[in-house]
């Protein structure tokens, strides 16, 4: 696909603007829309050509990227009153980066296939800051007929290097992801993203509990964090969230409320799979407490406030 391909972007929040920056750096023309006027203003500063309607974005796009709060919103945007999905022309590609319900991705794939449009679920592992830095990881759910990249033998290194339809979307994905992992059919990437987010969220929770434990004991927290990083307790979450937790810096890179939504999807899918998730159940309760206190728009590092704000 030519470097000057038009990429449509629906959703110009933290992640959407980060994607736009990476796509712009890769010399793609980016057109976008968000329901929020302030998001429009900020997106314009980022060099995004903002159009008047989501349908207008879909009609211009060679590749349409969805970066929306959840898959219910995706379905409403695509097939609701504005009929955005009907504006996507035959032969175009839709990449849904939303962390959502896997079955919704399958349903949207089937509906677009009838229109000659390729729909893939491409959830992103990483915060908006990691996307901007080019450090995100993309998971790709696609039917085997869509590309050799989705075969069982494909790896992140060779995914999308075949001559199939992957040539239409892999350069776009690689403009914002340092690694790309094919996960199997449509919906599989969404399942994998929930599994990854389960571990990421619990890593944050355990880090918060450990730092709160150290704070209550009167330990020097920067030293304690350094010890954790140098020991078998280490997780990458310590690099991205440890200092934020210690310093109380909760300006959002990835919002707490958004992760609470993910945890509910995790628990819902676990229920369908007849799998117990007792730690995630506790996590959900702590997130709900903070959201009830008005902290949902803070960075997800604010989970430490579930401990430090207690008497």
DRENROLO-767669 format. One line per 10 residues: number of its first residue (from 1); for each residue x, y, z of N, C-alpha, C, CB. Coordinates in steps of 0.02 Angstrom, whole numbers. Glycine has a CB too. Example, Ala and Ser with C-alpha at 12.3 -4.5 7.8 and 13.67 -1.06 7.14 Angstrom:
2
1	660,-284,390,615,-225,390,660,-165,390,565,-224,452  642,-112,354,684,-53,357,645,2,394,704,-30,286
! end
This chain:
311
1	42,-60,0,0,0,0,44,62,0,-48,0,61  25,112,-38,66,172,-44,70,208,23,37,218,-97  125,243,33,135,278,97,85,334,107,206,305,101  57,361,52,12,417,58,-61,395,62,21,464,-1  -72,332,82,-140,306,90,-178,349,140,-138,232,113  -243,356,129,-285,392,177,-309,345,231,-345,426,141  -292,362,292,-313,323,350,-366,362,388,-252,307,396  -424,331,396,-477,361,436,-471,338,508,-546,344,408  -484,383,555,-477,367,626,-540,390,662,-414,400,656  -578,343,689,-637,358,728,-620,348,802,-698,315,707
11	-620,403,839,-600,403,909,-534,439,916,-594,331,935  -536,499,945,-476,542,949,-458,556,1022,-487,608,911  -467,506,1064,-448,512,1134,-373,502,1141,-486,463,1177  -352,479,1200,-281,470,1214,-248,424,1162,-270,442,1283  -279,367,1151,-250,318,1105,-258,341,1032,-283,250,1114  -316,369,1015,-327,391,947,-277,443,925,-397,418,940  -263,493,967,-215,545,949,-145,516,944,-216,602,1000  -129,467,987,-63,435,983,-56,397,917,-53,387,1043  -108,362,897,-106,327,833,-98,376,775,-170,286,823  -134,432,779,-130,482,726,-59,509,719,-178,539,740
21	-25,520,775,43,545,773,89,496,738,69,560,844  84,432,755,126,382,723,111,376,648,116,314,757  46,377,632,27,372,562,51,432,521,-49,365,556  46,491,552,71,551,518,146,548,507,53,612,558  182,523,556,254,516,549,272,468,492,285,491,615  227,420,480,238,372,425,212,399,358,203,306,441  194,463,357,174,499,296,106,477,269,226,488,242  64,450,311,-4,435,291,-47,497,302,-32,374,330  -95,507,258,-144,561,269,-196,534,317,-177,584,201  -207,571,371,-252,549,424,-313,595,427,-216,546,492
31	-372,566,423,-434,603,434,-469,572,494,-481,602,370  -500,613,535,-527,586,596,-590,620,620,-477,589,650  -621,589,670,-682,616,700,-687,590,771,-746,596,659  -712,633,815,-730,613,884,-792,652,904,-670,626,934  -832,622,945,-894,655,967,-879,715,1012,-939,606,1003  -820,717,1042,-802,769,1090,-769,828,1056,-756,740,1144  -795,888,1066,-768,947,1032,-697,963,1054,-813,1008,1046  -682,952,1117,-614,965,1141,-565,916,1109,-611,960,1217  -586,854,1100,-543,806,1065,-530,828,993,-576,736,1065  -581,858,962,-572,885,894,-518,939,894,-638,913,867
41	-522,984,942,-475,1040,944,-404,1014,954,-493,1089,1001  -396,969,1001,-329,942,1014,-303,902,955,-329,899,1077  -348,865,922,-327,824,865,-301,868,809,-385,781,841  -333,926,799,-311,972,747,-240,995,760,-358,1033,743  -223,1006,824,-156,1026,842,-106,970,826,-152,1043,917  -129,909,825,-86,852,810,-80,840,735,-113,789,845  -111,882,695,-105,876,623,-157,830,591,-38,852,606  -209,813,627,-262,771,600,-312,815,563,-297,729,656  -332,794,504,-384,829,467,-452,805,495,-378,818,389  -484,846,535,-547,828,567,-604,844,520,-556,865,635
51	-648,795,510,-706,804,466,-769,808,508,-711,747,414  -824,824,476,-885,842,512,-925,783,538,-928,883,467  -912,723,513,-953,666,534,-913,602,530,-1016,661,490  -932,552,568,-897,487,563,-908,455,495,-922,440,618  -966,466,465,-979,438,399,-930,469,348,-1053,452,377  -915,534,357,-868,566,312,-798,536,317,-865,640,328  -778,516,376,-713,482,385,-714,416,347,-697,471,460  -767,377,357,-771,311,327,-770,315,251,-835,275,349  -802,364,224,-806,370,151,-739,389,119,-857,422,131  -695,422,157,-631,443,130,-576,391,140,-610,507,162
61	-586,345,186,-531,303,209,-517,243,164,-546,278,278  -453,232,150,-431,168,121,-426,116,176,-363,177,85  -402,139,235,-400,98,295,-434,137,350,-326,78,314  -484,107,381,-521,140,435,-500,108,501,-598,134,425  -476,149,548,-455,125,613,-506,148,665,-384,150,632  -528,101,706,-575,116,760,-537,116,826,-633,65,761  -543,170,864,-513,175,930,-565,203,977,-449,221,929  -610,158,999,-670,178,1035,-672,146,1104,-733,159,995  -716,170,1148,-715,147,1218,-728,72,1227,-765,184,1257  -775,44,1188,-790,-27,1194,-826,-50,1131,-832,-42,1258
71	-838,-115,1126,-866,-141,1064,-940,-125,1056,-856,-216,1061  -974,-108,1111,-1043,-85,1104,-1044,-18,1066,-1077,-77,1174  -997,25,1083,-992,89,1048,-972,77,975,-941,136,1082  -927,29,963,-908,13,894,-969,-7,853,-856,-44,894  -1009,-52,880,-1068,-75,843,-1117,-18,831,-1102,-131,882  -1126,25,881,-1172,81,873,-1147,130,820,-1182,117,940  -1082,144,821,-1054,190,772,-1060,162,702,-980,205,789  -1045,97,694,-1045,67,628,-1114,57,599,-1010,1,630  -1161,35,641,-1225,12,614,-1285,48,644,-1233,-61,626  -1272,102,683,-1326,140,712,-1355,191,663,-1302,176,774
81	-1380,245,690,-1416,294,649,-1374,324,593,-1441,350,693  -1309,333,606,-1266,364,554,-1245,315,500,-1204,393,587  -1254,249,511,-1237,198,461,-1167,207,434,-1288,199,404  -1120,217,479,-1050,229,460,-1023,169,421,-1007,243,522  -1040,109,443,-1015,49,409,-1034,46,336,-1040,-12,444  -1092,73,320,-1113,73,250,-1074,123,208,-1187,88,245  -1038,169,240,-998,217,204,-929,191,186,-991,279,245  -910,134,215,-844,105,199,-849,71,131,-821,54,254  -807,91,85,-813,65,17,-784,-6,11,-777,111,-32  -809,-43,-37,-785,-111,-50,-710,-109,-65,-824,-143,-110
91	-674,-157,-36,-602,-160,-46,-563,-125,9,-584,-131,-111  -596,-87,51,-562,-53,106,-549,-103,163,-605,7,131  -510,-80,211,-492,-121,269,-513,-84,332,-416,-137,270  -544,-119,379,-562,-91,444,-521,-126,498,-638,-99,458  -483,-87,536,-442,-112,590,-472,-88,656,-368,-90,584  -498,-134,696,-530,-115,759,-480,-125,816,-595,-156,771  -452,-69,841,-403,-73,895,-437,-72,964,-354,-16,890  -502,-68,966,-539,-65,1028,-531,-129,1068,-614,-51,1014  -522,-123,1133,-525,-181,1177,-598,-196,1191,-484,-169,1244  -624,-249,1161,-695,-261,1166,-713,-334,1172,-730,-233,1106
101	-776,-349,1162,-803,-416,1169,-787,-455,1106,-880,-414,1183  -753,-512,1110,-731,-549,1051,-787,-565,1002,-697,-612,1071  -845,-585,1027,-900,-603,982,-924,-544,941,-958,-632,1022  -918,-484,968,-937,-425,930,-890,-415,870,-936,-362,975  -826,-430,880,-779,-425,824,-798,-474,769,-708,-439,848  -817,-535,788,-837,-585,739,-898,-562,700,-851,-653,773  -947,-534,737,-1009,-511,704,-994,-454,655,-1059,-488,757  -951,-408,675,-935,-353,629,-895,-378,569,-894,-299,667  -852,-426,579,-815,-456,523,-864,-486,472,-767,-509,548  -912,-523,496,-960,-556,451,-1001,-504,413,-1007,-603,489
111	-1020,-452,448,-1062,-401,416,-1023,-363,363,-1089,-352,469  -960,-348,377,-919,-313,327,-901,-358,269,-856,-286,360  -892,-422,282,-873,-468,228,-926,-470,174,-861,-538,255  -989,-464,194,-1044,-462,146,-1040,-401,101,-1110,-463,183  -1003,-349,125,-997,-287,86,-930,-283,49,-1005,-227,132  -890,-336,51,-826,-335,18,-773,-296,55,-834,-308,-50  -781,-290,121,-734,-253,164,-701,-302,212,-770,-195,202  -636,-296,221,-599,-338,268,-599,-305,337,-527,-350,243  -625,-340,387,-626,-316,456,-581,-360,498,-699,-314,485  -536,-329,536,-491,-365,581,-495,-336,651,-419,-363,555
121	-490,-377,702,-481,-349,769,-406,-345,781,-517,-393,823  -383,-284,798,-312,-270,807,-302,-232,873,-283,-229,746  -318,-263,929,-307,-229,993,-233,-216,1005,-337,-270,1051  -221,-161,1040,-152,-138,1053,-134,-151,1125,-144,-63,1036  -76,-181,1135,-49,-190,1202,0,-133,1214,-14,-260,1211  -18,-88,1260,25,-31,1273,-17,31,1284,75,-20,1217  10,79,1320,-25,142,1333,-16,189,1274,2,174,1397  -50,246,1277,-42,296,1225,30,320,1221,-90,356,1237  64,325,1278,134,347,1278,178,295,1243,158,357,1350  163,231,1253,201,179,1220,188,179,1145,185,110,1250
131	127,195,1125,112,200,1053,152,258,1023,36,212,1041  153,315,1056,190,373,1030,265,356,1024,181,433,1076  290,317,1071,361,299,1070,376,242,1022,384,280,1139  325,214,991,335,158,946,349,93,982,391,173,899  327,88,1044,342,29,1085,281,-15,1097,370,51,1151  227,-3,1063,167,-43,1072,173,-110,1036,105,-5,1047  130,-156,1056,125,-222,1024,54,-228,997,142,-280,1074  48,-253,935,-18,-263,905,-34,-337,900,-22,-229,836  -95,-354,916,-121,-422,907,-169,-421,848,-156,-449,972  -165,-470,804,-207,-469,744,-250,-531,741,-164,-463,681
141	-316,-519,735,-363,-574,724,-389,-570,654,-420,-571,775  -376,-621,613,-397,-622,543,-410,-693,521,-345,-588,497  -459,-702,477,-470,-768,449,-410,-791,410,-532,-768,404  -398,-856,408,-341,-883,372,-342,-864,298,-338,-959,378  -402,-853,271,-408,-835,200,-387,-763,188,-479,-846,176  -382,-723,241,-365,-653,233,-292,-642,220,-386,-613,293  -249,-686,247,-177,-677,240,-141,-737,267,-154,-613,276  -85,-753,237,-41,-805,264,-15,-786,333,16,-818,217  -21,-721,350,5,-698,414,-32,-727,473,3,-624,417  -91,-754,463,-129,-780,519,-122,-855,527,-201,-763,510
151	-78,-886,489,-70,-958,495,-36,-977,560,-31,-986,436  -42,-1040,579,-13,-1063,641,62,-1056,642,-33,-1134,654  94,-1056,582,167,-1053,579,193,-981,575,190,-1091,519  148,-932,571,170,-863,564,200,-838,629,112,-818,543  247,-794,625,278,-763,683,271,-688,678,352,-784,690  287,-654,734,282,-581,732,331,-551,682,296,-552,801  385,-586,668,434,-559,621,411,-563,549,500,-596,629  376,-618,530,357,-625,460,284,-609,446,372,-694,437  246,-593,499,175,-579,489,166,-522,441,141,-563,556  127,-533,389,111,-480,342,161,-473,286,107,-416,378
161	210,-518,281,259,-512,228,239,-551,166,326,-535,252  182,-585,168,158,-621,110,129,-573,60,107,-674,130  110,-598,1,84,-556,-52,8,-548,-50,104,-582,-119  -23,-574,3,-96,-573,8,-122,-504,28,-120,-624,56  -183,-505,52,-216,-442,70,-180,-408,128,-289,-454,88  -137,-446,163,-99,-416,218,-59,-355,196,-51,-467,248  -39,-354,132,-2,-296,107,-41,-232,114,16,-307,34  -107,-238,120,-149,-178,126,-151,-150,197,-219,-194,104  -136,-192,246,-144,-166,314,-81,-172,357,-199,-202,348  -35,-217,342,23,-225,385,67,-162,389,65,-282,361
171	78,-125,335,117,-63,342,84,-13,390,127,-30,274  18,-12,391,-17,32,437,-4,10,509,-94,33,422  -13,-54,522,-3,-79,590,69,-69,612,-22,-154,594  116,-82,567,186,-76,585,207,-3,596,230,-108,532  166,44,576,183,114,588,174,132,662,140,159,544  135,92,699,126,107,771,144,50,817,55,127,783  164,-8,791,180,-65,833,250,-91,818,128,-122,824  290,-102,869,357,-129,859,355,-205,846,402,-114,920  302,-238,871,293,-309,858,220,-322,841,315,-351,919  208,-369,797,141,-388,776,134,-464,784,127,-365,701
181	83,-484,820,72,-555,832,5,-578,802,73,-570,907  5,-621,752,-57,-651,727,-83,-701,778,-46,-685,659  -147,-695,796,-176,-736,849,-225,-788,824,-210,-692,899  -237,-791,758,-286,-837,731,-344,-799,701,-311,-885,785  -403,-829,702,-461,-799,670,-485,-736,705,-516,-848,668  -530,-700,671,-559,-640,700,-590,-656,768,-612,-610,652  -577,-613,817,-600,-623,885,-547,-651,930,-659,-669,886  -499,-689,902,-446,-718,943,-400,-664,972,-406,-767,901  -386,-612,933,-344,-558,958,-378,-523,1017,-328,-508,902  -443,-515,1014,-480,-484,1069,-477,-528,1131,-552,-472,1049
191	-481,-593,1123,-474,-639,1180,-405,-632,1210,-488,-712,1158  -354,-632,1167,-285,-628,1191,-273,-561,1227,-236,-635,1133  -302,-507,1201,-293,-442,1234,-322,-443,1304,-327,-386,1192  -378,-476,1314,-406,-480,1381,-361,-519,1428,-476,-512,1379  -331,-573,1403,-284,-612,1443,-224,-569,1463,-262,-674,1406  -198,-531,1415,-140,-488,1429,-160,-434,1479,-114,-456,1364  -218,-403,1469,-239,-350,1515,-253,-376,1585,-300,-316,1488  -274,-438,1590,-283,-469,1656,-216,-468,1693,-309,-541,1649  -163,-490,1660,-98,-493,1692,-71,-423,1706,-48,-532,1649  -77,-378,1657,-53,-309,1667,-87,-276,1726,-64,-268,1604
201	-153,-283,1729,-191,-251,1782,-172,-278,1851,-264,-260,1771  -163,-344,1855,-145,-373,1919,-73,-357,1938,-155,-449,1917  -29,-349,1888,39,-326,1903,36,-257,1935,82,-324,1839  -6,-213,1908,-13,-145,1938,-41,-150,2008,-59,-101,1894  -91,-193,2017,-122,-201,2083,-72,-225,2134,-181,-248,2079  -33,-276,2117,16,-304,2164,71,-253,2178,47,-368,2135  93,-216,2127,143,-164,2139,116,-111,2187,163,-131,2072  53,-90,2176,23,-41,2220,20,-66,2291,-47,-22,2195  1,-129,2300,-5,-157,2368,64,-160,2401,-37,-227,2365  115,-180,2362,182,-183,2390,209,-115,2409,228,-216,2341
211	198,-65,2367,221,2,2383,182,32,2442,215,48,2322  118,18,2445,78,41,2502,102,9,2567,4,27,2491  119,-55,2562,146,-92,2620,210,-58,2644,159,-167,2601  254,-42,2595,317,-9,2613,306,60,2641,361,-5,2553  258,97,2614,244,164,2639,219,162,2711,193,199,2595  174,115,2725,147,110,2793,201,88,2843,89,60,2794  250,50,2818,305,28,2861,358,81,2870,337,-35,2833  353,136,2832,401,190,2838,464,181,2797,419,199,2909  462,137,2747,520,126,2704,528,182,2653,515,59,2669  589,192,2629,602,240,2576,578,208,2510,678,259,2572
221	526,236,2482,493,203,2425,536,201,2362,429,238,2410  573,253,2344,616,247,2285,667,190,2293,652,312,2273  695,182,2354,742,127,2365,706,60,2361,775,135,2434  646,56,2390,608,-6,2387,592,-25,2315,543,0,2427  573,25,2275,558,12,2204,621,-13,2168,531,75,2170  678,17,2184,741,-5,2153,756,-77,2171,799,41,2174  743,-96,2232,753,-165,2253,707,-212,2215,741,-172,2329  645,-193,2208,597,-234,2171,620,-244,2099,527,-201,2172  644,-189,2067,666,-194,1998,727,-238,1990,680,-124,1971  768,-243,2042,830,-282,2038,821,-354,2061,883,-249,2080
231	760,-372,2078,748,-439,2106,700,-478,2063,721,-433,2177  685,-539,2085,637,-581,2050,567,-554,2052,637,-649,2079  555,-501,2091,489,-470,2094,475,-426,2034,482,-428,2157  526,-414,1992,521,-365,1938,465,-381,1888,587,-362,1901  431,-329,1867,387,-330,1809,394,-263,1774,312,-344,1829  381,-262,1709,389,-201,1670,343,-145,1695,375,-214,1596  289,-164,1727,243,-114,1756,280,-68,1805,184,-148,1792  332,-94,1837,371,-53,1884,404,5,1848,423,-95,1919  424,-5,1785,456,47,1746,407,102,1728,488,18,1684  346,83,1711,297,132,1685,254,162,1740,253,99,1634
241	243,126,1795,196,149,1846,225,159,1915,139,101,1851  285,132,1928,312,135,1995,323,206,2020,376,98,1998  359,247,1983,373,316,2004,309,356,2006,423,349,1958  264,343,1960,199,378,1960,162,365,2026,156,356,1900  162,302,2047,128,285,2110,161,319,2169,128,209,2120  228,319,2171,264,348,2227,252,424,2230,339,333,2221  254,457,2172,249,530,2170,177,555,2168,285,556,2110  129,509,2160,59,530,2157,44,568,2093,42,573,2215  77,550,2038,64,582,1973,16,539,1933,131,592,1934  -45,562,1928,-97,521,1898,-130,553,1836,-150,506,1949
251	-93,600,1803,-119,626,1740,-124,567,1692,-73,683,1710  -179,561,1655,-193,498,1621,-151,485,1559,-264,496,1601  -121,426,1558,-94,396,1498,-138,338,1477,-20,372,1510  -165,304,1527,-216,252,1516,-262,256,1577,-185,179,1507  -326,270,1566,-370,287,1621,-393,227,1662,-430,323,1595  -401,239,1727,-423,187,1773,-492,160,1753,-425,214,1844  -538,203,1734,-605,181,1715,-603,136,1654,-650,240,1702  -558,149,1608,-553,107,1549,-530,37,1567,-504,138,1498  -484,33,1615,-462,-34,1635,-518,-70,1674,-398,-29,1679  -557,-32,1712,-613,-64,1747,-661,-96,1697,-651,-12,1790
261	-671,-63,1641,-712,-93,1587,-681,-157,1562,-720,-44,1529  -615,-157,1554,-580,-217,1531,-588,-274,1581,-506,-202,1519  -583,-258,1645,-589,-310,1696,-658,-341,1695,-575,-281,1766  -709,-302,1682,-776,-330,1677,-781,-376,1617,-828,-274,1672  -750,-358,1560,-749,-403,1503,-712,-468,1519,-717,-368,1442  -656,-461,1554,-617,-520,1575,-660,-567,1617,-554,-499,1614  -694,-539,1665,-736,-581,1710,-795,-611,1673,-761,-539,1770  -822,-573,1626,-878,-600,1586,-856,-659,1544,-908,-544,1541  -798,-651,1510,-773,-705,1469,-753,-765,1512,-713,-681,1426  -722,-751,1569,-704,-806,1615,-767,-845,1636,-668,-779,1677
271	-822,-809,1648,-884,-843,1665,-907,-889,1610,-938,-793,1681  -903,-865,1547,-922,-907,1490,-877,-968,1484,-920,-867,1426  -815,-961,1506,-766,-1016,1502,-767,-1060,1564,-697,-988,1491  -811,-1043,1612,-815,-1080,1676,-748,-1080,1712,-838,-1153,1663  -717,-1021,1714,-652,-1013,1746,-658,-966,1805,-600,-987,1696  -632,-985,1863,-631,-942,1921,-577,-889,1913,-620,-983,1986  -592,-827,1932,-543,-773,1931,-548,-734,1997,-555,-725,1870  -531,-765,2053,-540,-732,2118,-500,-668,2127,-522,-780,2173  -439,-666,2099,-399,-605,2107,-428,-548,2064,-325,-618,2087  -450,-564,2004,-483,-513,1963,-548,-489,1994,-496,-541,1892
281	-582,-532,2030,-644,-512,2064,-628,-459,2117,-679,-573,2096  -574,-471,2155,-553,-421,2205,-533,-356,2170,-495,-448,2247  -495,-362,2116,-473,-304,2078,-533,-263,2055,-431,-326,2017  -584,-296,2029,-644,-261,2005,-675,-220,2061,-694,-310,1977  -678,-248,2121,-707,-213,2178,-668,-151,2197,-712,-258,2237  -602,-155,2196,-560,-97,2212,-566,-42,2159,-487,-118,2219  -568,-62,2096,-577,-13,2043,-645,22,2050,-572,-47,1974  -696,-16,2066,-763,13,2074,-764,63,2132,-815,-43,2088  -728,49,2186,-725,96,2242,-695,163,2219,-683,66,2299  -641,160,2182,-608,221,2160,-651,260,2110,-541,206,2129
291	-684,224,2065,-728,258,2017,-785,292,2053,-755,207,1965  -812,260,2104,-867,289,2143,-843,353,2177,-893,239,2195  -779,357,2193,-751,417,2225,-731,470,2174,-691,398,2268  -745,459,2110,-732,508,2059,-662,506,2030,-743,575,2087  -628,449,2035,-559,444,2011,-552,406,1945,-518,409,2064  -607,393,1912,-605,351,1852,-564,380,1795,-673,340,1829  -557,446,1792,-521,477,1737,-446,485,1752,-550,544,1720  -425,464,1811,-354,465,1827,-318,409,1791,-343,461,1902  -252,413,1789,-212,359,1761,-223,296,1802,-138,378,1759  -215,238,1769,-228,176,1806,-177,163,1861,-228,118,1758
301	-122,202,1864,-77,198,1921,-111,219,1986,-15,242,1909  -167,254,1980,-204,277,2039,-235,220,2078,-258,325,2019  -228,158,2055,-252,101,2094,-219,100,2163,-238,35,2057  -161,131,2170,-128,133,2236,-170,172,2286,-58,165,2230  -213,217,2263,-255,255,2307,-307,211,2342,-290,310,2269  -318,152,2317,-363,104,2351,-332,83,2418,-377,43,2306  -266,91,2424,-232,73,2486,-213,135,2527,-169,33,2470  -183,184,2494,-156,241,2531,-209,288,2556,-107,279,2488  -268,288,2525,-321,333,2547,-362,303,2604,-367,349,2489  -344,243,2626,-382,211,2680,-352,232,2747,-381,134,2673
311	-395,236,2798,-372,253,2865,-339,192,2898,-431,278,2908
! end
